[in-house]
């Protein structure tokens, strides 16, 4: 006996979504990959910004340049 003997595509309502369905849709691999890339870009931008802020707000050196 095979399990697909009892399967009928006409009776399959599992994938059907209704307007009253309030559940979130499942994310596809393409969407997950986009989110991963976005998160990586944001992390790189944060690292660059932190590096820039460290140099901008660093204590001045004690060499006699300037005044």
Biopython code that builds the backbone (N, CA, C, O; Angstrom):
import numpy as np
from Bio.PDB.StructureBuilder import StructureBuilder

atoms = [
    (1, "UNK", "N", (0.843, -1.167, 0.000)),
    (1, "UNK", "CA", (0.000, 0.000, 0.000)),
    (1, "UNK", "C", (0.898, 1.243, 0.000)),
    (1, "UNK", "O", (1.851, 1.328, 0.775)),
    (2, "UNK", "N", (0.591, 2.191, -0.862)),
    (2, "UNK", "CA", (1.358, 3.425, -0.953)),
    (2, "UNK", "C", (0.521, 4.569, -0.381)),
    (2, "UNK", "O", (-0.704, 4.584, -0.499)),
    (3, "UNK", "N", (1.205, 5.514, 0.236)),
    (3, "UNK", "CA", (0.491, 6.631, 0.844)),
    (3, "UNK", "C", (-0.112, 7.572, -0.186)),
    (3, "UNK", "O", (-1.127, 8.214, 0.083)),
    (4, "UNK", "N", (0.495, 7.662, -1.356)),
    (4, "UNK", "CA", (-0.030, 8.582, -2.356)),
    (4, "UNK", "C", (-1.301, 8.064, -3.037)),
    (4, "UNK", "O", (-1.901, 8.770, -3.848)),
    (5, "UNK", "N", (-1.711, 6.837, -2.710)),
    (5, "UNK", "CA", (-2.966, 6.325, -3.254)),
    (5, "UNK", "C", (-4.150, 7.096, -2.684)),
    (5, "UNK", "O", (-5.189, 7.216, -3.333)),
    (6, "UNK", "N", (-3.991, 7.624, -1.460)),
    (6, "UNK", "CA", (-5.088, 8.319, -0.809)),
    (6, "UNK", "C", (-5.043, 9.830, -1.020)),
    (6, "UNK", "O", (-5.946, 10.547, -0.589)),
    (7, "UNK", "N", (-3.996, 10.311, -1.683)),
    (7, "UNK", "CA", (-3.839, 11.754, -1.875)),
    (7, "UNK", "C", (-4.625, 12.208, -3.087)),
    (7, "UNK", "O", (-4.575, 11.599, -4.156)),
    (8, "UNK", "N", (-5.343, 13.282, -2.891)),
    (8, "UNK", "CA", (-6.089, 13.886, -3.984)),
    (8, "UNK", "C", (-5.794, 15.386, -3.986)),
    (8, "UNK", "O", (-6.098, 16.062, -3.003)),
    (9, "UNK", "N", (-5.214, 15.922, -5.053)),
    (9, "UNK", "CA", (-4.889, 17.348, -5.081)),
    (9, "UNK", "C", (-6.120, 18.247, -4.952)),
    (9, "UNK", "O", (-6.010, 19.375, -4.472)),
    (10, "UNK", "N", (-7.255, 17.773, -5.362)),
    (10, "UNK", "CA", (-8.477, 18.569, -5.243)),
    (10, "UNK", "C", (-8.874, 18.774, -3.784)),
    (10, "UNK", "O", (-9.448, 19.801, -3.422)),
    (11, "UNK", "N", (-8.560, 17.787, -2.957)),
    (11, "UNK", "CA", (-8.913, 17.869, -1.538)),
    (11, "UNK", "C", (-7.847, 18.576, -0.701)),
    (11, "UNK", "O", (-8.054, 18.822, 0.487)),
    (12, "UNK", "N", (-6.730, 18.897, -1.305)),
    (12, "UNK", "CA", (-5.628, 19.501, -0.567)),
    (12, "UNK", "C", (-5.884, 21.001, -0.407)),
    (12, "UNK", "O", (-5.786, 21.759, -1.372)),
    (13, "UNK", "N", (-6.204, 21.415, 0.789)),
    (13, "UNK", "CA", (-6.469, 22.818, 1.094)),
    (13, "UNK", "C", (-5.420, 23.392, 2.032)),
    (13, "UNK", "O", (-5.602, 24.490, 2.558)),
    (14, "UNK", "N", (-4.328, 22.673, 2.254)),
    (14, "UNK", "CA", (-3.310, 23.092, 3.217)),
    (14, "UNK", "C", (-2.630, 24.399, 2.796)),
    (14, "UNK", "O", (-2.396, 25.268, 3.636)),
    (15, "UNK", "N", (-2.316, 24.544, 1.525)),
    (15, "UNK", "CA", (-1.559, 25.704, 1.063)),
    (15, "UNK", "C", (-2.452, 26.903, 0.759)),
    (15, "UNK", "O", (-1.949, 27.989, 0.473)),
    (16, "UNK", "N", (-3.735, 26.723, 0.814)),
    (16, "UNK", "CA", (-4.651, 27.819, 0.507)),
    (16, "UNK", "C", (-4.708, 28.803, 1.664)),
    (16, "UNK", "O", (-4.870, 28.413, 2.820)),
    (17, "UNK", "N", (-4.573, 30.083, 1.337)),
    (17, "UNK", "CA", (-4.675, 31.126, 2.362)),
    (17, "UNK", "C", (-5.954, 31.904, 2.113)),
    (17, "UNK", "O", (-6.343, 32.156, 0.972)),
    (18, "UNK", "N", (-6.585, 32.270, 3.191)),
    (18, "UNK", "CA", (-7.820, 33.036, 3.103)),
    (18, "UNK", "C", (-7.566, 34.461, 3.558)),
    (18, "UNK", "O", (-6.544, 34.730, 4.190)),
    (19, "UNK", "N", (-8.462, 35.371, 3.254)),
    (19, "UNK", "CA", (-8.314, 36.765, 3.658)),
    (19, "UNK", "C", (-8.378, 36.922, 5.169)),
    (19, "UNK", "O", (-7.797, 37.857, 5.719)),
    (20, "UNK", "N", (-9.069, 36.027, 5.837)),
    (20, "UNK", "CA", (-9.204, 36.117, 7.287)),
    (20, "UNK", "C", (-8.021, 35.499, 8.021)),
    (20, "UNK", "O", (-7.955, 35.546, 9.249)),
    (21, "UNK", "N", (-7.091, 34.922, 7.272)),
    (21, "UNK", "CA", (-5.922, 34.287, 7.884)),
    (21, "UNK", "C", (-4.962, 35.361, 8.380)),
    (21, "UNK", "O", (-4.481, 36.173, 7.591)),
    (22, "UNK", "N", (-4.681, 35.371, 9.678)),
    (22, "UNK", "CA", (-3.837, 36.404, 10.261)),
    (22, "UNK", "C", (-2.415, 35.913, 10.534)),
    (22, "UNK", "O", (-1.601, 36.653, 11.087)),
    (23, "UNK", "N", (-2.119, 34.705, 10.161)),
    (23, "UNK", "CA", (-0.771, 34.188, 10.386)),
    (23, "UNK", "C", (0.212, 34.854, 9.432)),
    (23, "UNK", "O", (-0.156, 35.289, 8.341)),
    (24, "UNK", "N", (1.466, 34.924, 9.862)),
    (24, "UNK", "CA", (2.500, 35.475, 8.996)),
    (24, "UNK", "C", (2.834, 34.458, 7.914)),
    (24, "UNK", "O", (2.747, 33.249, 8.129)),
    (25, "UNK", "N", (3.214, 34.963, 6.760)),
    (25, "UNK", "CA", (3.609, 34.059, 5.697)),
    (25, "UNK", "C", (5.015, 33.534, 5.977)),
    (25, "UNK", "O", (5.789, 34.170, 6.692)),
    (26, "UNK", "N", (5.332, 32.404, 5.426)),
    (26, "UNK", "CA", (6.643, 31.808, 5.626)),
    (26, "UNK", "C", (7.644, 32.516, 4.722)),
    (26, "UNK", "O", (7.333, 32.867, 3.583)),
    (27, "UNK", "N", (8.850, 32.719, 5.246)),
    (27, "UNK", "CA", (9.891, 33.355, 4.455)),
    (27, "UNK", "C", (10.541, 32.332, 3.537)),
    (27, "UNK", "O", (10.808, 31.198, 3.934)),
    (28, "UNK", "N", (10.788, 32.749, 2.316)),
    (28, "UNK", "CA", (11.468, 31.880, 1.366)),
    (28, "UNK", "C", (12.964, 32.080, 1.498)),
    (28, "UNK", "O", (13.423, 33.035, 2.123)),
    (29, "UNK", "N", (13.719, 31.172, 0.905)),
    (29, "UNK", "CA", (15.171, 31.261, 0.977)),
    (29, "UNK", "C", (15.672, 32.551, 0.346)),
    (29, "UNK", "O", (16.633, 33.145, 0.838)),
    (30, "UNK", "N", (15.041, 32.991, -0.727)),
    (30, "UNK", "CA", (15.438, 34.234, -1.382)),
    (30, "UNK", "C", (15.280, 35.416, -0.424)),
    (30, "UNK", "O", (16.151, 36.283, -0.353)),
    (31, "UNK", "N", (14.184, 35.448, 0.299)),
    (31, "UNK", "CA", (13.941, 36.535, 1.249)),
    (31, "UNK", "C", (14.904, 36.458, 2.430)),
    (31, "UNK", "O", (15.399, 37.483, 2.899)),
    (32, "UNK", "N", (15.169, 35.247, 2.908)),
    (32, "UNK", "CA", (16.127, 35.078, 3.999)),
    (32, "UNK", "C", (17.522, 35.524, 3.582)),
    (32, "UNK", "O", (18.245, 36.130, 4.372)),
    (33, "UNK", "N", (17.898, 35.225, 2.346)),
    (33, "UNK", "CA", (19.204, 35.627, 1.843)),
    (33, "UNK", "C", (19.302, 37.152, 1.761)),
    (33, "UNK", "O", (20.337, 37.725, 2.100)),
    (34, "UNK", "N", (18.228, 37.811, 1.311)),
    (34, "UNK", "CA", (18.209, 39.269, 1.269)),
    (34, "UNK", "C", (18.364, 39.860, 2.669)),
    (34, "UNK", "O", (19.111, 40.819, 2.858)),
    (35, "UNK", "N", (17.672, 39.300, 3.634)),
    (35, "UNK", "CA", (17.773, 39.782, 5.007)),
    (35, "UNK", "C", (19.178, 39.587, 5.566)),
    (35, "UNK", "O", (19.683, 40.444, 6.290)),
    (36, "UNK", "N", (19.808, 38.466, 5.235)),
    (36, "UNK", "CA", (21.168, 38.202, 5.702)),
    (36, "UNK", "C", (22.138, 39.216, 5.116)),
    (36, "UNK", "O", (22.989, 39.749, 5.828)),
    (37, "UNK", "N", (22.010, 39.485, 3.811)),
    (37, "UNK", "CA", (22.888, 40.459, 3.170)),
    (37, "UNK", "C", (22.672, 41.849, 3.746)),
    (37, "UNK", "O", (23.633, 42.584, 3.973)),
    (38, "UNK", "N", (21.423, 42.215, 3.983)),
    (38, "UNK", "CA", (21.114, 43.514, 4.568)),
    (38, "UNK", "C", (21.740, 43.640, 5.953)),
    (38, "UNK", "O", (22.300, 44.683, 6.289)),
    (39, "UNK", "N", (21.647, 42.590, 6.752)),
    (39, "UNK", "CA", (22.223, 42.602, 8.096)),
    (39, "UNK", "C", (23.745, 42.708, 8.044)),
    (39, "UNK", "O", (24.343, 43.404, 8.864)),
    (40, "UNK", "N", (24.379, 42.021, 7.083)),
    (40, "UNK", "CA", (25.824, 42.115, 6.938)),
    (40, "UNK", "C", (26.247, 43.530, 6.546)),
    (40, "UNK", "O", (27.229, 44.047, 7.078)),
    (41, "UNK", "N", (25.526, 44.156, 5.631)),
    (41, "UNK", "CA", (25.840, 45.522, 5.209)),
    (41, "UNK", "C", (25.689, 46.482, 6.378)),
    (41, "UNK", "O", (26.535, 47.353, 6.582)),
    (42, "UNK", "N", (24.618, 46.330, 7.145)),
    (42, "UNK", "CA", (24.408, 47.203, 8.301)),
    (42, "UNK", "C", (25.524, 47.033, 9.327)),
    (42, "UNK", "O", (25.973, 48.016, 9.916)),
    (43, "UNK", "N", (25.973, 45.807, 9.547)),
    (43, "UNK", "CA", (27.064, 45.566, 10.491)),
    (43, "UNK", "C", (28.355, 46.213, 10.008)),
    (43, "UNK", "O", (29.084, 46.800, 10.806)),
    (44, "UNK", "N", (28.652, 46.114, 8.696)),
    (44, "UNK", "CA", (29.853, 46.743, 8.160)),
    (44, "UNK", "C", (29.785, 48.264, 8.280)),
    (44, "UNK", "O", (30.777, 48.913, 8.610)),
    (45, "UNK", "N", (28.599, 48.830, 8.007)),
    (45, "UNK", "CA", (28.439, 50.271, 8.153)),
    (45, "UNK", "C", (28.620, 50.702, 9.605)),
    (45, "UNK", "O", (29.202, 51.753, 9.872)),
    (46, "UNK", "N", (28.131, 49.908, 10.532)),
    (46, "UNK", "CA", (28.281, 50.231, 11.953)),
    (46, "UNK", "C", (29.749, 50.190, 12.366)),
    (46, "UNK", "O", (30.205, 51.048, 13.122)),
    (47, "UNK", "N", (30.491, 49.197, 11.873)),
    (47, "UNK", "CA", (31.916, 49.096, 12.188)),
    (47, "UNK", "C", (32.662, 50.318, 11.643)),
    (47, "UNK", "O", (33.498, 50.897, 12.336)),
    (48, "UNK", "N", (32.356, 50.708, 10.396)),
    (48, "UNK", "CA", (33.005, 51.879, 9.810)),
    (48, "UNK", "C", (32.648, 53.149, 10.581)),
    (48, "UNK", "O", (33.511, 53.996, 10.817)),
    (49, "UNK", "N", (31.395, 53.283, 10.971)),
    (49, "UNK", "CA", (30.974, 54.467, 11.722)),
    (49, "UNK", "C", (31.649, 54.519, 13.087)),
    (49, "UNK", "O", (32.082, 55.586, 13.523)),
    (50, "UNK", "N", (31.740, 53.391, 13.758)),
    (50, "UNK", "CA", (32.407, 53.351, 15.061)),
    (50, "UNK", "C", (33.885, 53.715, 14.939)),
    (50, "UNK", "O", (34.429, 54.420, 15.789)),
    (51, "UNK", "N", (34.531, 53.233, 13.881)),
    (51, "UNK", "CA", (35.935, 53.556, 13.647)),
    (51, "UNK", "C", (36.096, 55.057, 13.403)),
    (51, "UNK", "O", (37.016, 55.677, 13.937)),
    (52, "UNK", "N", (35.209, 55.640, 12.601)),
    (52, "UNK", "CA", (35.246, 57.068, 12.323)),
    (52, "UNK", "C", (35.005, 57.876, 13.595)),
    (52, "UNK", "O", (35.688, 58.870, 13.839)),
    (53, "UNK", "N", (34.040, 57.454, 14.402)),
    (53, "UNK", "CA", (33.724, 58.174, 15.637)),
    (53, "UNK", "C", (34.891, 58.086, 16.625)),
    (53, "UNK", "O", (35.162, 59.051, 17.340)),
    (54, "UNK", "N", (35.575, 56.958, 16.674)),
    (54, "UNK", "CA", (36.741, 56.832, 17.560)),
    (54, "UNK", "C", (37.835, 57.812, 17.167)),
    (54, "UNK", "O", (38.447, 58.443, 18.029)),
    (55, "UNK", "N", (38.083, 57.942, 15.864)),
    (55, "UNK", "CA", (39.127, 58.870, 15.435)),
    (55, "UNK", "C", (38.685, 60.317, 15.622)),
    (55, "UNK", "O", (39.511, 61.173, 15.938)),
    (56, "UNK", "N", (37.411, 60.606, 15.435)),
    (56, "UNK", "CA", (36.926, 61.971, 15.580)),
    (56, "UNK", "C", (36.973, 62.430, 17.032)),
    (56, "UNK", "O", (37.361, 63.565, 17.310)),
    (57, "UNK", "N", (36.589, 61.577, 17.945)),
    (57, "UNK", "CA", (36.495, 61.949, 19.353)),
    (57, "UNK", "C", (37.673, 61.444, 20.182)),
    (57, "UNK", "O", (37.589, 61.403, 21.409)),
    (58, "UNK", "N", (38.750, 61.068, 19.540)),
    (58, "UNK", "CA", (39.919, 60.579, 20.268)),
    (58, "UNK", "C", (40.593, 61.735, 20.991)),
    (58, "UNK", "O", (40.482, 62.890, 20.580)),
    (59, "UNK", "N", (41.285, 61.416, 22.059)),
    (59, "UNK", "CA", (42.043, 62.427, 22.793)),
    (59, "UNK", "C", (43.166, 62.948, 21.892)),
    (59, "UNK", "O", (43.827, 62.163, 21.212)),
    (60, "UNK", "N", (43.383, 64.261, 21.884)),
    (60, "UNK", "CA", (44.454, 64.781, 21.035)),
    (60, "UNK", "C", (45.808, 64.308, 21.557)),
    (60, "UNK", "O", (46.003, 64.102, 22.755)),
    (61, "UNK", "N", (46.716, 64.148, 20.630)),
    (61, "UNK", "CA", (48.046, 63.691, 21.011)),
    (61, "UNK", "C", (48.804, 64.856, 21.657)),
    (61, "UNK", "O", (48.439, 66.014, 21.458)),
    (62, "UNK", "N", (49.817, 64.568, 22.401)),
    (62, "UNK", "CA", (50.532, 65.598, 23.156)),
    (62, "UNK", "C", (51.745, 66.147, 22.404)),
    (62, "UNK", "O", (52.627, 66.740, 23.024)),
    (63, "UNK", "N", (51.809, 65.964, 21.084)),
    (63, "UNK", "CA", (52.922, 66.582, 20.353)),
    (63, "UNK", "C", (52.646, 68.075, 20.170)),
    (63, "UNK", "O", (51.496, 68.500, 20.287)),
    (64, "UNK", "N", (53.627, 68.844, 19.898)),
    (64, "UNK", "CA", (53.502, 70.293, 19.871)),
    (64, "UNK", "C", (53.096, 70.814, 18.510)),
    (64, "UNK", "O", (53.700, 71.769, 18.022)),
    (65, "UNK", "N", (52.126, 70.242, 17.900)),
    (65, "UNK", "CA", (51.601, 70.765, 16.651)),
    (65, "UNK", "C", (50.372, 71.585, 16.981)),
    (65, "UNK", "O", (49.605, 71.212, 17.869)),
    (66, "UNK", "N", (50.169, 72.669, 16.302)),
    (66, "UNK", "CA", (49.018, 73.530, 16.597)),
    (66, "UNK", "C", (49.455, 74.730, 17.382)),
    (66, "UNK", "O", (50.195, 75.565, 16.864)),
    (67, "UNK", "N", (49.015, 74.847, 18.635)),
    (67, "UNK", "CA", (49.350, 76.014, 19.448)),
    (67, "UNK", "C", (50.498, 75.796, 20.372)),
    (67, "UNK", "O", (50.877, 76.705, 21.110)),
]
sb = StructureBuilder()
sb.init_structure("model")
sb.init_model(0)
sb.init_chain("A")
sb.init_seg("    ")
for serial, (resi, resn, name, xyz) in enumerate(atoms, 1):
    if name == "N":
        sb.init_residue(resn, " ", resi, " ")
    sb.init_atom(name, np.array(xyz, "f"), 0.0, 1.0, " ", f" {name:<3s}", serial, name[0])
structure = sb.get_structure()
